[in-house]
Amino acid sequence: MMYCQKSDSLELVTVIDCVCMDGTAEIPPCFVFKGVGSSQSGWRSMTTFCIIATSDNGWTDDEYGFEWFRQCFIPHVQK
């Protein structure tokens, strides 16, 4: 049995992340919220913990995935 909660006040958020099986790679996730922006201007902040981005619908696309891969994944796996 599946449980699904719905409400008009909820907003979906997309998360791009990666998990290392042995827990040694600390690769920051990207949270994509609905808001005005595109993949170039939508990247709001990058901390050591996460990236906050916005898109018109709150979903990710190829460009967001590539930017996360380039800015987060590649630098952390090269360490």
DSSP file (Angstrom, degrees, kcal/mol; ACC not computed):
  #  RESIDUE AA STRUCTURE BP1 BP2  ACC     N-H-->O    O-->H-N    N-H-->O    O-->H-N    TCO  KAPPA ALPHA  PHI   PSI    X-CA   Y-CA   Z-CA
    1    1 A M              0   0    0      0, 0.0     2,-0.4     0, 0.0     0, 0.0   0.000 360.0 360.0 360.0 134.9    0.0    0.0    0.0
    2    2 A M        -     0   0    0      2,-0.0     2,-0.5     0, 0.0     0, 0.0  -0.844 360.0-150.1-107.4 143.3    1.3    3.4   -0.9
    3    3 A Y        -     0   0    0     -2,-0.4     2,-0.4     2,-0.0     0, 0.0  -0.946  15.5-178.8-112.3 129.3    0.6    6.6    1.0
    4    4 A C        -     0   0    0     -2,-0.5     2,-0.5     2,-0.0    -2,-0.0  -0.990  11.8-156.4-131.4 125.2    0.5    9.9   -0.9
    5    5 A Q        -     0   0    0     -2,-0.4     2,-0.4     2,-0.0    -2,-0.0  -0.866  14.4-175.1-102.3 131.3   -0.2   13.3    0.8
    6    6 A K        +     0   0    0     -2,-0.5     2,-0.3     3,-0.0    -2,-0.0  -0.953  10.5 158.5-126.6 146.3   -1.5   16.1   -1.4
    7    7 A S    >   -     0   0    0     -2,-0.4     3,-1.0     3,-0.1    -2,-0.0  -0.965  44.8-127.2-160.5 148.5   -2.2   19.7   -0.6
    8    8 A D  T 3  S+     0   0    0     -2,-0.3    -1,-0.1     1,-0.2    -2,-0.0   0.692 110.2  57.9 -70.5 -18.0   -2.5   22.9   -2.5
    9    9 A S  T 3  S+     0   0    0      2,-0.0     2,-0.2    -3,-0.0    -1,-0.2   0.463  86.4  97.4 -93.3  -1.2    0.1   24.5   -0.3
   10   10 A L    <   -     0   0    0     -3,-1.0     2,-0.4     0, 0.0    -3,-0.1  -0.625  54.4-162.7 -88.8 148.0    2.9   22.0   -1.1
   11   11 A E        -     0   0    0     -2,-0.2     2,-0.2    47,-0.0    -2,-0.0  -0.997  17.0-127.2-130.3 132.6    5.5   22.6   -3.7
   12   12 A L        -     0   0    0     -2,-0.4     2,-0.4    21,-0.0    22,-0.3  -0.513  21.6-163.2 -77.8 145.4    7.7   20.0   -5.3
   13   13 A V        -     0   0    0     -2,-0.2     2,-0.4    20,-0.1    20,-0.2  -0.991  12.2-137.2-128.5 135.7   11.5   20.4   -5.3
   14   14 A T  E     -A   32   0A   0     18,-2.0    18,-3.3    44,-0.7     2,-0.5  -0.771  17.2-162.5 -92.6 137.4   13.9   18.6   -7.5
   15   15 A V  E     -A   31   0A   0     -2,-0.4     2,-0.6    16,-0.2    16,-0.2  -0.984   7.4-163.4-122.8 127.9   17.1   17.2   -5.9
   16   16 A I  E     +A   30   0A   0     14,-2.7    14,-2.4    -2,-0.5     2,-0.3  -0.948  33.2 146.3-105.1 119.8   20.2   16.2   -7.9
   17   17 A D        -     0   0    0     -2,-0.6     2,-0.3    12,-0.2    -2,-0.0  -0.935  35.6-149.2-149.1 171.7   22.5   14.1   -5.7
   18   18 A C        -     0   0    0      9,-0.4     2,-0.5    -2,-0.3     9,-0.3  -0.994   9.7-154.4-145.8 138.6   25.0   11.3   -5.6
   19   19 A V        -     0   0    0     -2,-0.3     2,-0.5     7,-0.1     7,-0.1  -0.962  10.7-142.1-119.8 131.6   25.7    8.8   -2.9
   20   20 A C    >   -     0   0    0     -2,-0.5     3,-1.3     5,-0.4    -2,-0.0  -0.784  15.9-135.4 -90.6 131.7   29.0    7.0   -2.5
   21   21 A M  T 3  S+     0   0    0     -2,-0.5    -1,-0.1     1,-0.3     0, 0.0   0.856 104.9  39.7 -58.0 -38.4   28.6    3.4   -1.4
   22   22 A D  T 3  S-     0   0    0     -3,-0.0    -1,-0.3     1,-0.0    -2,-0.0   0.468 109.3-121.3 -93.4   0.5   31.4    3.6    1.2
   23   23 A G  S <  S+     0   0    0     -3,-1.3    -2,-0.1     2,-0.1    -1,-0.0   0.606  78.6 117.5  78.4  11.9   30.5    7.1    2.3
   24   24 A T        +     0   0    0      1,-0.1     2,-0.6     2,-0.0    -1,-0.1   0.749  55.1  74.1 -87.3 -23.4   33.8    8.7    1.5
   25   25 A A        -     0   0    0      2,-0.0     2,-1.0     1,-0.0    -5,-0.4  -0.814  60.8-163.6 -96.3 120.3   32.8   11.2   -1.2
   26   26 A E        +     0   0    0     -2,-0.6    -7,-0.1    50,-0.1    -1,-0.0  -0.695  19.3 173.1-101.1  79.5   31.0   14.2    0.1
   27   27 A I        -     0   0    0     -2,-1.0    -9,-0.4    -9,-0.3    46,-0.1  -0.788  30.6-125.4 -92.3 121.0   29.4   15.5   -3.1
   28   28 A P        -     0   0    0      0, 0.0    22,-0.2     0, 0.0     2,-0.1  -0.371  22.3-130.3 -68.9 141.9   27.0   18.4   -2.5
   29   29 A P        -     0   0    0      0, 0.0    22,-2.2     0, 0.0     2,-0.5  -0.370  10.9-129.8 -82.0 167.9   23.5   18.1   -3.8
   30   30 A C  E     -Ab  16  51A   0    -14,-2.4   -14,-2.7    20,-0.2     2,-0.5  -0.989  13.5-157.0-119.2 127.4   21.6   20.6   -5.9
   31   31 A F  E     -Ab  15  52A   0     20,-2.9    22,-2.9    -2,-0.5     2,-0.6  -0.917   6.9-159.7-103.5 122.7   18.1   21.7   -4.9
   32   32 A V  E     -Ab  14  53A   0    -18,-3.3   -18,-2.0    -2,-0.5     2,-0.3  -0.913  11.9-174.3-108.3 114.4   16.0   23.1   -7.7
   33   33 A F  E     - b   0  54A   0     20,-2.7    22,-2.0    -2,-0.6    25,-0.4  -0.694  34.1 -97.5-102.7 156.5   13.1   25.3   -6.6
   34   34 A K  E    S+ b   0  55A   0    -22,-0.3     2,-0.3    -2,-0.3    22,-0.2  -0.585  72.7 108.3 -71.8 131.2   10.4   26.8   -8.8
   35   35 A G  S    S-     0   0    0     20,-3.1     2,-0.3    -2,-0.3    23,-0.2  -0.963  73.4 -56.5 176.1 176.5   11.2   30.4   -9.6
   36   36 A V  S    S+     0   0    0     -2,-0.3     2,-0.3    21,-0.1    18,-0.1  -0.585  84.0  85.5 -76.1 130.7   12.3   32.8  -12.3
   37   37 A G        -     0   0    0     -2,-0.3    19,-0.5    16,-0.1     2,-0.3  -0.865  55.6-128.8 160.0 168.1   15.6   31.7  -13.8
   38   38 A S     >  -     0   0    0     -2,-0.3     4,-3.1    17,-0.1    16,-0.3  -0.772  48.1 -86.4-131.2 179.3   17.4   29.7  -16.3
   39   39 A S  T  4 S+     0   0    0     -2,-0.3     4,-0.3     1,-0.2    15,-0.0   0.831 127.8  43.1 -63.7 -29.8   20.2   27.3  -16.0
   40   40 A Q  T  4 S+     0   0    0      1,-0.1     3,-0.4     2,-0.1    -1,-0.2   0.942 129.1  25.1 -78.6 -47.6   22.8   30.1  -16.4
   41   41 A S  T  4 S+     0   0    0      1,-0.2    -2,-0.2    13,-0.0    -1,-0.1   0.565 108.7  76.2 -93.0  -7.7   21.1   32.7  -14.1
   42   42 A G     <  +     0   0    0     -4,-3.1    12,-1.2    11,-0.1     2,-0.8   0.653  63.6 101.4 -80.5 -14.7   19.2   30.2  -12.0
   43   43 A W  E     +C   53   0A   0     -3,-0.4    10,-0.3    -4,-0.3     3,-0.1  -0.600  48.2 175.0 -73.1 108.8   22.2   29.1   -9.9
   44   44 A R  E     -     0   0A   0      8,-2.8     2,-0.4    -2,-0.8    -1,-0.2   0.929  53.6  -7.7 -88.0 -49.7   21.6   31.1   -6.7
   45   45 A S  E     -C   52   0A   0      7,-1.3     7,-2.3     2,-0.0     2,-0.5  -0.996  47.6-158.8-152.5 144.2   24.2   30.0   -4.3
   46   46 A M  E     +C   51   0A   0     -2,-0.4     5,-0.2     5,-0.2     2,-0.2  -0.973  22.6 166.3-124.2 116.6   26.9   27.4   -3.9
   47   47 A T        -     0   0    0      3,-2.7    -2,-0.0    -2,-0.5     0, 0.0  -0.534  54.8 -96.3-111.5-176.5   28.1   26.5   -0.5
   48   48 A T  S    S+     0   0    0     -2,-0.2     3,-0.1     1,-0.2    -2,-0.0   0.651 124.3  46.4 -74.5 -12.9   30.2   23.6    0.7
   49   49 A F  S    S-     0   0    0      1,-0.3     2,-0.3   -21,-0.1    -1,-0.2   0.804 122.2 -22.6 -99.8 -34.7   26.9   21.9    1.6
   50   50 A C        -     0   0    0    -22,-0.2    -3,-2.7     2,-0.0     2,-0.4  -0.988  50.1-115.3-166.1 168.5   24.6   22.4   -1.4
   51   51 A I  E     -bC  30  46A   0    -22,-2.2   -20,-2.9    -2,-0.3     2,-0.5  -0.958  23.1-153.4-113.5 136.9   23.7   24.4   -4.5
   52   52 A I  E     +bC  31  45A   0     -7,-2.3    -8,-2.8    -2,-0.4    -7,-1.3  -0.957  23.6 168.2-110.2 125.4   20.4   26.2   -4.6
   53   53 A A  E     -bC  32  43A   0    -22,-2.9   -20,-2.7    -2,-0.5     2,-0.3  -0.895  20.8-146.8-132.4 162.1   19.0   26.8   -8.1
   54   54 A T  E     +b   33   0A   0    -12,-1.2     2,-0.3    -2,-0.3   -20,-0.2  -0.959  13.3 178.6-128.0 150.0   15.7   27.9   -9.6
   55   55 A S  E     -b   34   0A   0    -22,-2.0   -20,-3.1    -2,-0.3   -17,-0.1  -0.930  44.7-102.0-139.7 166.5   13.9   27.0  -12.8
   56   56 A D  S    S+     0   0    0    -19,-0.5   -22,-0.1    -2,-0.3   -18,-0.1   0.834 121.4  20.9 -59.8 -33.4   10.6   28.1  -14.3
   57   57 A N  S    S-     0   0    0      2,-0.2   -23,-0.2   -23,-0.1    -1,-0.2   0.433 107.9-108.9-116.6  -1.1    8.8   24.9  -13.2
   58   58 A G  S    S+     0   0    0    -25,-0.4   -44,-0.7     1,-0.3     2,-0.2   0.530  81.3 117.9  85.3   5.7   11.1   23.6  -10.3
   59   59 A W        -     0   0    0    -46,-0.1    -1,-0.3   -26,-0.1    -2,-0.2  -0.665  61.1-123.3-103.5 160.9   12.3   20.7  -12.4
   60   60 A T        -     0   0    0     -2,-0.2     2,-0.2    -3,-0.1    -1,-0.0  -0.513  26.7-175.5 -91.7 167.6   15.8   19.9  -13.6
   61   61 A D     >  -     0   0    0     -2,-0.2     4,-2.5   -22,-0.0     5,-0.2  -0.820  47.4 -74.4-146.6-172.2   16.9   19.4  -17.2
   62   62 A D  H  > S+     0   0    0     -2,-0.2     4,-2.4     1,-0.2     5,-0.2   0.868 128.1  51.5 -59.5 -38.4   20.0   18.4  -19.1
   63   63 A E  H  > S+     0   0    0      2,-0.2     4,-2.5     1,-0.2    -1,-0.2   0.914 111.1  46.3 -68.3 -42.2   21.7   21.8  -18.5
   64   64 A Y  H  > S+     0   0    0      2,-0.2     4,-2.4     1,-0.2     5,-0.2   0.923 113.8  49.6 -64.3 -43.1   21.1   21.7  -14.7
   65   65 A G  H  X S+     0   0    0     -4,-2.5     4,-2.3     1,-0.2    -2,-0.2   0.900 111.8  48.3 -61.2 -41.5   22.4   18.1  -14.6
   66   66 A F  H  X S+     0   0    0     -4,-2.4     4,-2.9    -5,-0.2    -2,-0.2   0.917 110.8  50.1 -66.3 -43.3   25.5   19.0  -16.6
   67   67 A E  H  X S+     0   0    0     -4,-2.5     4,-3.1     2,-0.2     5,-0.3   0.910 112.3  47.4 -63.0 -41.4   26.2   22.1  -14.4
   68   68 A W  H  X>S+     0   0    0     -4,-2.4     4,-2.6     2,-0.2     5,-1.6   0.929 113.6  48.9 -62.5 -44.1   25.9   20.0  -11.2
   69   69 A F  I  <>S+     0   0    0     -4,-2.3     5,-2.6    -5,-0.2    -2,-0.2   0.914 117.1  41.4 -60.4 -44.3   28.1   17.3  -12.8
   70   70 A R  I  <5S+     0   0    0     -4,-2.9    -2,-0.2     3,-0.2    -1,-0.2   0.912 123.8  35.2 -72.0 -44.0   30.7   19.9  -13.8
   71   71 A Q  I  <5S+     0   0    0     -4,-3.1    -2,-0.2    -5,-0.2    -3,-0.2   0.772 134.8  14.7 -85.4 -27.1   30.7   22.0  -10.6
   72   72 A C  I  X5S+     0   0    0     -4,-2.6     4,-1.7    -5,-0.3    -3,-0.2   0.813 123.0  43.6-113.8 -56.7   30.1   19.4   -8.0
   73   73 A F  I  ><S+     0   0    0     -5,-1.6     4,-2.2     1,-0.2     5,-0.2   0.960 113.6  46.0 -64.5 -55.7   30.7   15.8   -9.1
   74   74 A I  H  ><S+     0   0    0     -5,-2.6     4,-1.3     1,-0.2    -1,-0.2   0.919 113.6  47.7 -58.5 -49.4   33.9   16.1  -11.1
   75   75 A P  H  4 S+     0   0    0      0, 0.0     4,-0.4     0, 0.0    -1,-0.2   0.875 114.6  47.1 -61.5 -35.0   35.8   18.3   -8.6
   76   76 A H  H  < S+     0   0    0     -4,-1.7     3,-0.5     1,-0.2    -2,-0.2   0.837 111.3  48.3 -78.2 -31.7   34.9   16.0   -5.6
   77   77 A V  H  < S+     0   0    0     -4,-2.2    -1,-0.2     1,-0.2    -3,-0.1   0.691 105.6  59.8 -81.1 -15.7   35.7   12.7   -7.3
   78   78 A Q     <        0   0    0     -4,-1.3    -1,-0.2    -5,-0.2    -2,-0.2   0.626 360.0 360.0 -82.4 -14.1   39.1   14.0   -8.5
   79   79 A K              0   0    0     -3,-0.5    -1,-0.2    -4,-0.4    -2,-0.1   0.488 360.0 360.0 -69.6 360.0   40.2   14.6   -4.8
